[in-house]
Amino acid sequence: MFSPLLQGLPPIPDSGDMDLTRILINMVLAIAWAVVAGISFAIVIPLGIRLFNALTPGLDEIEELKKGNMAVALVFATFIISLTAIVVAILIK
């Protein structure tokens, strides 16, 4: 019943074999995966930022960013990109 959801996106058919139902299923599944990814990022990124703040006691990253500290900005951005890579890897599996 839910096998198309578990298999991921099927390939788009050739131009000679246009199946409207399959294209619509691809569209719906792509939108569903975008929603799942958005929800995942909305949960993981704030939790990761809180974890990063807990791992760096005595340093207020947000205040340092407001001061224009580029070193803190680079470390913070790298941490967020790493979290993004982890979430993407989990969603692809």
N, CA, C and O atoms as CSV, one atom per row, in Angstrom:
chain,resi,resn,atom,element,x,y,z
A,1,MET,N,N,0.819,-1.196,0.000
A,1,MET,CA,C,0.000,0.000,0.000
A,1,MET,C,C,0.860,1.256,0.000
A,1,MET,O,O,0.589,2.177,-0.770
A,2,PHE,N,N,1.895,1.320,0.846
A,2,PHE,CA,C,2.756,2.489,0.914
A,2,PHE,C,C,4.107,2.237,0.258
A,2,PHE,O,O,5.069,2.951,0.539
A,3,SER,N,N,4.194,1.241,-0.606
A,3,SER,CA,C,5.480,0.893,-1.209
A,3,SER,C,C,6.102,2.022,-2.021
A,3,SER,O,O,7.328,2.134,-1.995
A,4,PRO,N,N,5.354,2.885,-2.755
A,4,PRO,CA,C,6.021,3.989,-3.453
A,4,PRO,C,C,6.708,4.949,-2.484
A,4,PRO,O,O,7.732,5.540,-2.824
A,5,LEU,N,N,6.151,5.111,-1.273
A,5,LEU,CA,C,6.774,5.999,-0.303
A,5,LEU,C,C,8.088,5.430,0.214
A,5,LEU,O,O,9.024,6.177,0.499
A,6,LEU,N,N,8.158,4.123,0.334
A,6,LEU,CA,C,9.355,3.503,0.872
A,6,LEU,C,C,10.458,3.358,-0.164
A,6,LEU,O,O,11.630,3.268,0.200
A,7,GLN,N,N,10.116,3.332,-1.426
A,7,GLN,CA,C,11.103,3.135,-2.473
A,7,GLN,C,C,11.773,4.425,-2.896
A,7,GLN,O,O,12.782,4.370,-3.599
A,8,GLY,N,N,11.270,5.571,-2.508
A,8,GLY,CA,C,11.824,6.840,-2.950
A,8,GLY,C,C,11.213,7.248,-4.274
A,8,GLY,O,O,10.178,6.720,-4.681
A,9,LEU,N,N,11.855,8.181,-4.939
A,9,LEU,CA,C,11.314,8.698,-6.185
A,9,LEU,C,C,11.642,7.775,-7.342
A,9,LEU,O,O,12.808,7.443,-7.555
A,10,PRO,N,N,10.620,7.348,-8.106
A,10,PRO,CA,C,10.906,6.539,-9.292
A,10,PRO,C,C,11.473,7.435,-10.393
A,10,PRO,O,O,11.250,8.645,-10.371
A,11,PRO,N,N,12.196,6.869,-11.347
A,11,PRO,CA,C,12.772,7.692,-12.405
A,11,PRO,C,C,11.696,8.285,-13.304
A,11,PRO,O,O,10.628,7.700,-13.481
A,12,ILE,N,N,11.989,9.450,-13.866
A,12,ILE,CA,C,11.058,10.085,-14.797
A,12,ILE,C,C,11.090,9.301,-16.098
A,12,ILE,O,O,12.168,8.987,-16.602
A,13,PRO,N,N,9.924,8.978,-16.651
A,13,PRO,CA,C,9.889,8.153,-17.866
A,13,PRO,C,C,10.451,8.896,-19.079
A,13,PRO,O,O,10.582,10.120,-19.074
A,14,ASP,N,N,10.781,8.119,-20.124
A,14,ASP,CA,C,11.270,8.689,-21.378
A,14,ASP,C,C,10.204,9.573,-21.996
A,14,ASP,O,O,9.033,9.514,-21.620
A,15,SER,N,N,10.630,10.406,-22.964
A,15,SER,CA,C,9.676,11.302,-23.623
A,15,SER,C,C,8.672,10.506,-24.466
A,15,SER,O,O,7.553,10.969,-24.687
A,16,GLY,N,N,9.057,9.328,-24.931
A,16,GLY,CA,C,8.155,8.512,-25.726
A,16,GLY,C,C,7.097,7.816,-24.887
A,16,GLY,O,O,6.061,7.414,-25.415
A,17,ASP,N,N,7.337,7.665,-23.594
A,17,ASP,CA,C,6.419,6.941,-22.712
A,17,ASP,C,C,5.980,7.873,-21.582
A,17,ASP,O,O,6.377,7.682,-20.432
A,18,MET,N,N,5.166,8.877,-21.901
A,18,MET,CA,C,4.714,9.848,-20.908
A,18,MET,C,C,3.509,9.292,-20.152
A,18,MET,O,O,2.430,9.118,-20.719
A,19,ASP,N,N,3.705,9.023,-18.900
A,19,ASP,CA,C,2.636,8.525,-18.042
A,19,ASP,C,C,2.314,9.609,-17.017
A,19,ASP,O,O,3.106,9.858,-16.107
A,20,LEU,N,N,1.165,10.249,-17.159
A,20,LEU,CA,C,0.800,11.378,-16.314
A,20,LEU,C,C,0.678,10.967,-14.846
A,20,LEU,O,O,1.040,11.738,-13.958
A,21,THR,N,N,0.181,9.784,-14.591
A,21,THR,CA,C,0.046,9.336,-13.201
A,21,THR,C,C,1.398,9.221,-12.521
A,21,THR,O,O,1.560,9.631,-11.372
A,22,ARG,N,N,2.348,8.675,-13.217
A,22,ARG,CA,C,3.690,8.516,-12.636
A,22,ARG,C,C,4.351,9.861,-12.391
A,22,ARG,O,O,5.042,10.043,-11.389
A,23,ILE,N,N,4.143,10.803,-13.298
A,23,ILE,CA,C,4.699,12.142,-13.113
A,23,ILE,C,C,4.058,12.821,-11.909
A,23,ILE,O,O,4.752,13.469,-11.126
A,24,LEU,N,N,2.749,12.680,-11.752
A,24,LEU,CA,C,2.059,13.271,-10.604
A,24,LEU,C,C,2.519,12.629,-9.295
A,24,LEU,O,O,2.672,13.317,-8.286
A,25,ILE,N,N,2.739,11.319,-9.312
A,25,ILE,CA,C,3.258,10.637,-8.116
A,25,ILE,C,C,4.641,11.178,-7.780
A,25,ILE,O,O,4.945,11.408,-6.610
A,26,ASN,N,N,5.493,11.387,-8.802
A,26,ASN,CA,C,6.817,11.965,-8.575
A,26,ASN,C,C,6.713,13.342,-7.941
A,26,ASN,O,O,7.465,13.669,-7.024
A,27,MET,N,N,5.783,14.146,-8.430
A,27,MET,CA,C,5.604,15.496,-7.887
A,27,MET,C,C,5.162,15.459,-6.425
A,27,MET,O,O,5.690,16.188,-5.586
A,28,VAL,N,N,4.196,14.609,-6.137
A,28,VAL,CA,C,3.687,14.511,-4.764
A,28,VAL,C,C,4.768,13.997,-3.823
A,28,VAL,O,O,4.922,14.514,-2.716
A,29,LEU,N,N,5.514,12.990,-4.250
A,29,LEU,CA,C,6.576,12.453,-3.394
A,29,LEU,C,C,7.702,13.468,-3.198
A,29,LEU,O,O,8.277,13.541,-2.113
A,30,ALA,N,N,8.023,14.244,-4.221
A,30,ALA,CA,C,9.056,15.270,-4.078
A,30,ALA,C,C,8.618,16.335,-3.079
A,30,ALA,O,O,9.422,16.794,-2.267
A,31,ILE,N,N,7.355,16.726,-3.134
A,31,ILE,CA,C,6.840,17.708,-2.173
A,31,ILE,C,C,6.831,17.116,-0.765
A,31,ILE,O,O,7.166,17.804,0.199
A,32,ALA,N,N,6.451,15.848,-0.642
A,32,ALA,CA,C,6.440,15.202,0.672
A,32,ALA,C,C,7.845,15.138,1.264
A,32,ALA,O,O,8.030,15.408,2.450
A,33,TRP,N,N,8.836,14.783,0.445
A,33,TRP,CA,C,10.211,14.730,0.950
A,33,TRP,C,C,10.729,16.115,1.309
A,33,TRP,O,O,11.515,16.250,2.246
A,34,ALA,N,N,10.306,17.149,0.584
A,34,ALA,CA,C,10.707,18.516,0.919
A,34,ALA,C,C,10.127,18.924,2.275
A,34,ALA,O,O,10.794,19.590,3.067
A,35,VAL,N,N,8.884,18.521,2.533
A,35,VAL,CA,C,8.266,18.823,3.827
A,35,VAL,C,C,8.980,18.075,4.950
A,35,VAL,O,O,9.251,18.646,6.007
A,36,VAL,N,N,9.283,16.797,4.722
A,36,VAL,CA,C,10.004,16.009,5.729
A,36,VAL,C,C,11.373,16.630,6.011
A,36,VAL,O,O,11.780,16.730,7.169
A,37,ALA,N,N,12.079,17.043,4.971
A,37,ALA,CA,C,13.394,17.662,5.153
A,37,ALA,C,C,13.269,18.981,5.901
A,37,ALA,O,O,14.078,19.269,6.783
A,38,GLY,N,N,12.270,19.784,5.561
A,38,GLY,CA,C,12.081,21.060,6.251
A,38,GLY,C,C,11.797,20.882,7.729
A,38,GLY,O,O,12.341,21.605,8.564
A,39,ILE,N,N,10.949,19.924,8.050
A,39,ILE,CA,C,10.639,19.647,9.460
A,39,ILE,C,C,11.882,19.130,10.182
A,39,ILE,O,O,12.151,19.518,11.319
A,40,SER,N,N,12.634,18.261,9.523
A,40,SER,CA,C,13.853,17.728,10.135
A,40,SER,C,C,14.851,18.837,10.423
A,40,SER,O,O,15.437,18.883,11.505
A,41,PHE,N,N,15.047,19.730,9.460
A,41,PHE,CA,C,15.982,20.835,9.676
A,41,PHE,C,C,15.486,21.778,10.764
A,41,PHE,O,O,16.282,22.288,11.552
A,42,ALA,N,N,14.180,22.014,10.813
A,42,ALA,CA,C,13.615,22.902,11.827
A,42,ALA,C,C,13.784,22.339,13.235
A,42,ALA,O,O,13.806,23.097,14.204
A,43,ILE,N,N,13.901,21.041,13.354
A,43,ILE,CA,C,14.105,20.416,14.668
A,43,ILE,C,C,15.591,20.309,14.992
A,43,ILE,O,O,16.003,20.637,16.105
A,44,VAL,N,N,16.398,19.855,14.039
A,44,VAL,CA,C,17.800,19.531,14.318
A,44,VAL,C,C,18.671,20.777,14.493
A,44,VAL,O,O,19.513,20.804,15.390
A,45,ILE,N,N,18.496,21.795,13.675
A,45,ILE,CA,C,19.376,22.961,13.732
A,45,ILE,C,C,19.271,23.689,15.080
A,45,ILE,O,O,20.313,23.965,15.674
A,46,PRO,N,N,18.075,24.019,15.603
A,46,PRO,CA,C,18.034,24.653,16.932
A,46,PRO,C,C,18.591,23.769,18.049
A,46,PRO,O,O,19.253,24.261,18.963
A,47,LEU,N,N,18.318,22.452,17.970
A,47,LEU,CA,C,18.892,21.550,18.980
A,47,LEU,C,C,20.413,21.525,18.889
A,47,LEU,O,O,21.099,21.498,19.910
A,48,GLY,N,N,20.934,21.533,17.676
A,48,GLY,CA,C,22.385,21.559,17.492
A,48,GLY,C,C,23.002,22.838,18.009
A,48,GLY,O,O,24.086,22.810,18.591
A,49,ILE,N,N,22.333,23.960,17.807
A,49,ILE,CA,C,22.853,25.237,18.312
A,49,ILE,C,C,22.870,25.231,19.838
A,49,ILE,O,O,23.824,25.713,20.449
A,50,ARG,N,N,21.830,24.693,20.451
A,50,ARG,CA,C,21.820,24.583,21.924
A,50,ARG,C,C,22.942,23.663,22.409
A,50,ARG,O,O,23.597,23.950,23.411
A,51,LEU,N,N,23.156,22.560,21.697
A,51,LEU,CA,C,24.240,21.651,22.056
A,51,LEU,C,C,25.589,22.343,21.919
A,51,LEU,O,O,26.457,22.190,22.779
A,52,PHE,N,N,25.768,23.100,20.847
A,52,PHE,CA,C,27.023,23.833,20.640
A,52,PHE,C,C,27.249,24.846,21.754
A,52,PHE,O,O,28.374,24.999,22.230
A,53,ASN,N,N,26.185,25.547,22.181
A,53,ASN,CA,C,26.302,26.487,23.300
A,53,ASN,C,C,26.670,25.768,24.590
A,53,ASN,O,O,27.438,26.293,25.396
A,54,ALA,N,N,26.127,24.570,24.790
A,54,ALA,CA,C,26.442,23.805,26.003
A,54,ALA,C,C,27.884,23.291,25.978
A,54,ALA,O,O,28.515,23.163,27.027
A,55,LEU,N,N,28.403,22.997,24.786
A,55,LEU,CA,C,29.774,22.482,24.680
A,55,LEU,C,C,30.830,23.576,24.768
A,55,LEU,O,O,32.012,23.280,24.943
A,56,THR,N,N,30.421,24.829,24.648
A,56,THR,CA,C,31.372,25.944,24.737
A,56,THR,C,C,30.970,26.873,25.872
A,56,THR,O,O,30.467,27.968,25.622
A,57,PRO,N,N,31.187,26.449,27.133
A,57,PRO,CA,C,30.810,27.316,28.253
A,57,PRO,C,C,31.729,28.543,28.310
A,57,PRO,O,O,32.911,28.465,27.975
A,58,GLY,N,N,31.173,29.650,28.733
A,58,GLY,CA,C,31.949,30.875,28.849
A,58,GLY,C,C,32.044,31.658,27.553
A,58,GLY,O,O,32.678,32.713,27.522
A,59,LEU,N,N,31.435,31.174,26.491
A,59,LEU,CA,C,31.471,31.871,25.212
A,59,LEU,C,C,30.040,32.030,24.712
A,59,LEU,O,O,29.339,31.044,24.484
A,60,ASP,N,N,29.615,33.281,24.543
A,60,ASP,CA,C,28.286,33.549,24.005
A,60,ASP,C,C,28.442,33.803,22.513
A,60,ASP,O,O,28.819,34.894,22.085
A,61,GLU,N,N,28.143,32.763,21.728
A,61,GLU,CA,C,28.366,32.837,20.291
A,61,GLU,C,C,27.546,33.936,19.631
A,61,GLU,O,O,28.045,34.644,18.756
A,62,ILE,N,N,26.305,34.081,20.039
A,62,ILE,CA,C,25.429,35.077,19.429
A,62,ILE,C,C,25.971,36.481,19.679
A,62,ILE,O,O,25.959,37.320,18.780
A,63,GLU,N,N,26.443,36.737,20.887
A,63,GLU,CA,C,27.018,38.050,21.203
A,63,GLU,C,C,28.298,38.292,20.399
A,63,GLU,O,O,28.541,39.402,19.926
A,64,GLU,N,N,29.106,37.251,20.250
A,64,GLU,CA,C,30.329,37.382,19.448
A,64,GLU,C,C,30.006,37.627,17.977
A,64,GLU,O,O,30.716,38.372,17.301
A,65,LEU,N,N,28.938,37.003,17.479
A,65,LEU,CA,C,28.520,37.246,16.100
A,65,LEU,C,C,28.055,38.685,15.919
A,65,LEU,O,O,28.327,39.307,14.892
A,66,LYS,N,N,27.351,39.214,16.922
A,66,LYS,CA,C,26.910,40.613,16.847
A,66,LYS,C,C,28.091,41.574,16.839
A,66,LYS,O,O,28.022,42.644,16.234
A,67,LYS,N,N,29.185,41.188,17.517
A,67,LYS,CA,C,30.391,42.023,17.535
A,67,LYS,C,C,31.166,41.925,16.222
A,67,LYS,O,O,32.041,42.749,15.956
A,68,GLY,N,N,30.853,40.932,15.409
A,68,GLY,CA,C,31.534,40.777,14.128
A,68,GLY,C,C,32.742,39.860,14.184
A,68,GLY,O,O,33.641,39.977,13.351
A,69,ASN,N,N,32.783,38.954,15.145
A,69,ASN,CA,C,33.904,38.023,15.286
A,69,ASN,C,C,33.823,36.966,14.181
A,69,ASN,O,O,32.970,36.078,14.213
A,70,MET,N,N,34.725,37.080,13.207
A,70,MET,CA,C,34.691,36.178,12.044
A,70,MET,C,C,35.096,34.749,12.399
A,70,MET,O,O,34.611,33.801,11.781
A,71,ALA,N,N,35.971,34.583,13.377
A,71,ALA,CA,C,36.398,33.233,13.760
A,71,ALA,C,C,35.222,32.440,14.320
A,71,ALA,O,O,35.016,31.279,13.968
A,72,VAL,N,N,34.461,33.078,15.188
A,72,VAL,CA,C,33.282,32.416,15.751
A,72,VAL,C,C,32.257,32.160,14.645
A,72,VAL,O,O,31.603,31.117,14.640
A,73,ALA,N,N,32.113,33.090,13.721
A,73,ALA,CA,C,31.163,32.920,12.616
A,73,ALA,C,C,31.542,31.723,11.751
A,73,ALA,O,O,30.671,30.956,11.342
A,74,LEU,N,N,32.830,31.556,11.468
A,74,LEU,CA,C,33.273,30.425,10.649
A,74,LEU,C,C,33.056,29.092,11.360
A,74,LEU,O,O,32.609,28.124,10.745
A,75,VAL,N,N,33.369,29.041,12.645
A,75,VAL,CA,C,33.174,27.797,13.407
A,75,VAL,C,C,31.682,27.477,13.496
A,75,VAL,O,O,31.277,26.326,13.334
A,76,PHE,N,N,30.875,28.496,13.754
A,76,PHE,CA,C,29.430,28.313,13.871
A,76,PHE,C,C,28.840,27.846,12.542
A,76,PHE,O,O,28.024,26.925,12.512
A,77,ALA,N,N,29.251,28.477,11.449
A,77,ALA,CA,C,28.752,28.086,10.125
A,77,ALA,C,C,29.167,26.664,9.778
A,77,ALA,O,O,28.373,25.907,9.220
A,78,THR,N,N,30.392,26.297,10.100
A,78,THR,CA,C,30.870,24.936,9.842
A,78,THR,C,C,30.059,23.916,10.638
A,78,THR,O,O,29.734,22.841,10.134
A,79,PHE,N,N,29.739,24.255,11.867
A,79,PHE,CA,C,28.931,23.365,12.700
A,79,PHE,C,C,27.538,23.183,12.097
A,79,PHE,O,O,27.033,22.061,12.045
A,80,ILE,N,N,26.920,24.256,11.648
A,80,ILE,CA,C,25.578,24.171,11.064
A,80,ILE,C,C,25.615,23.389,9.750
A,80,ILE,O,O,24.710,22.597,9.483
A,81,ILE,N,N,26.636,23.596,8.933
A,81,ILE,CA,C,26.764,22.838,7.683
A,81,ILE,C,C,26.976,21.356,7.975
A,81,ILE,O,O,26.459,20.505,7.251
A,82,SER,N,N,27.727,21.041,9.021
A,82,SER,CA,C,27.931,19.640,9.413
A,82,SER,C,C,26.615,18.998,9.845
A,82,SER,O,O,26.328,17.855,9.486
A,83,LEU,N,N,25.820,19.732,10.613
A,83,LEU,CA,C,24.506,19.208,11.007
A,83,LEU,C,C,23.625,18.979,9.781
A,83,LEU,O,O,22.905,17.983,9.700
A,84,THR,N,N,23.689,19.897,8.843
A,84,THR,CA,C,22.909,19.752,7.612
A,84,THR,C,C,23.336,18.503,6.849
A,84,THR,O,O,22.490,17.762,6.348
A,85,ALA,N,N,24.634,18.266,6.760
A,85,ALA,CA,C,25.133,17.079,6.061
A,85,ALA,C,C,24.659,15.794,6.746
A,85,ALA,O,O,24.341,14.813,6.074
A,86,ILE,N,N,24.611,15.800,8.064
A,86,ILE,CA,C,24.152,14.622,8.806
A,86,ILE,C,C,22.672,14.368,8.528
A,86,ILE,O,O,22.269,13.230,8.290
A,87,VAL,N,N,21.864,15.430,8.559
A,87,VAL,CA,C,20.422,15.267,8.312
A,87,VAL,C,C,20.189,14.778,6.880
A,87,VAL,O,O,19.359,13.896,6.658
A,88,VAL,N,N,20.905,15.334,5.920
A,88,VAL,CA,C,20.756,14.897,4.524
A,88,VAL,C,C,21.150,13.437,4.373
A,88,VAL,O,O,20.473,12.682,3.676
A,89,ALA,N,N,22.241,13.031,5.021
A,89,ALA,CA,C,22.667,11.633,4.932
A,89,ALA,C,C,21.619,10.698,5.520
A,89,ALA,O,O,21.378,9.613,4.990
A,90,ILE,N,N,21.000,11.118,6.613
A,90,ILE,CA,C,19.953,10.286,7.233
A,90,ILE,C,C,18.716,10.223,6.329
A,90,ILE,O,O,18.103,9.163,6.200
A,91,LEU,N,N,18.347,11.333,5.711
A,91,LEU,CA,C,17.159,11.333,4.856
A,91,LEU,C,C,17.383,10.538,3.573
A,91,LEU,O,O,16.447,9.936,3.045
A,92,ILE,N,N,18.608,10.532,3.073
A,92,ILE,CA,C,18.892,9.780,1.852
A,92,ILE,C,C,18.856,8.275,2.118
A,92,ILE,O,O,18.411,7.510,1.263
A,93,LYS,N,N,19.313,7.848,3.276
A,93,LYS,CA,C,19.293,6.417,3.607
A,93,LYS,C,C,17.869,6.009,3.713
A,93,LYS,O,O,17.580,4.844,3.985
